[in-house]
Amino acid sequence: MVYKAYFSPTGGTKKCLDILVPDEEGNIDLAKKDYEEDHVLCKNDILYVALPAFGGRCPSLAIERLKRIKGDGTKAVIIIVYGNRAYEDSLIELYDSVKAQGFIICAAVTAVAEHSMIREIAEGRPDERDKTELESFRGKIKKRLNENKEVENIPGKRPYKPLSKFLPPSTDSTCIRCGQCYLACPADAIDQMRPDITDENKCIGCARCISICPINARGYDKDKLNGVKGRIAKQCEKRKDNELLM
Ligand SMILES: Cc1cc2nc3c(=O)[nH]c(=O)nc-3n(C[C@H](O)[C@H](O)[C@H](O)COP(=O)(O)O)c2cc1C
């Protein structure tokens, strides 16, 4: 059976994964609130795992949840989706984490999606050009999986770059307390009765609450967001292509 495990707070990671692997069997949603699933895969299964890059690393909540998926020499393909800045050590971190769970990593993909924190960066991606690129990887990956070879030379360094602290979104006075952000938050960081209270120790800054709020009452602090924009703008200018590493 083919499994697709993904952590996709605002949907970009899942979009890229679905282009690469259109089958809908075996979905494992690692960003589900109160994720409590254990999966044991057998030798003949195949696992595709897709995570976003956050500060050039994998979201630690996703890495924790990945520990509940075990392989038995099972073949896997790892995918990092990033917002056209840089993926830095996230791919090698995902490689190490999946390998430690008993998988053989046959191929790795990096793909670009709209930047979930600063939506005007890589806006509209994955676009048609990305779709064509990612679709062209499908056959090559299948062939590689049949060859039983491990991927070599994953970019990134160990020890990984330090984890960053991300901006926790907040709620403005237009909030109608519908509770949708509370229900959707992967990190359980939002108070059910008082959605204006975000637990900054739990919040991973993933932007899901911002993207699902029906009345746009949630957002990052504008000045702080502008600060981040200014710091990363130069690095995001040039369009980055999707990559297949084998
Ligand atoms: C807190 C945070 C940190 C991010 N860090 C990076 C980064 O280091 N490099 C980058 O290119 N994109 C970065 N992004 C953009 C995401 O990797 C990208 O938008 C990804 O598609 C988000 O996945 P999702 O749409 O499945 O939530 C970051 C986004 C957020 C919210």
The ligand as an ORCA input file, in Angstrom:
! r2SCAN-3c Opt
* xyz 0 1
  C       6.849     29.856     10.563
  C       7.206     29.696      9.116
  C       8.537     29.560      8.751
  C       8.892     29.399      7.405
  N      10.204     29.259      7.065
  C      10.559     29.136      5.771
  C      11.925     28.979      5.384
  O      12.832     28.894      6.203
  N      12.231     28.944      4.053
  C      11.263     29.059      3.092
  O      11.603     29.066      1.914
  N       9.941     29.105      3.421
  C       9.577     29.151      4.736
  N       8.250     29.220      5.079
  C       7.236     29.038      4.036
  C       6.705     27.596      4.038
  O       7.761     26.641      4.068
  C       5.871     27.314      2.789
  O       4.965     28.336      2.575
  C       5.146     25.985      2.874
  O       4.514     25.758      1.648
  C       4.088     25.984      3.963
  O       3.417     24.769      3.959
  P       1.833     24.629      4.105
  O       1.203     25.513      3.036
  O       1.589     23.198      3.870
  O       1.490     25.113      5.469
  C       7.871     29.380      6.409
  C       6.537     29.524      6.793
  C       6.197     29.681      8.125
  C       4.761     29.825      8.517
*
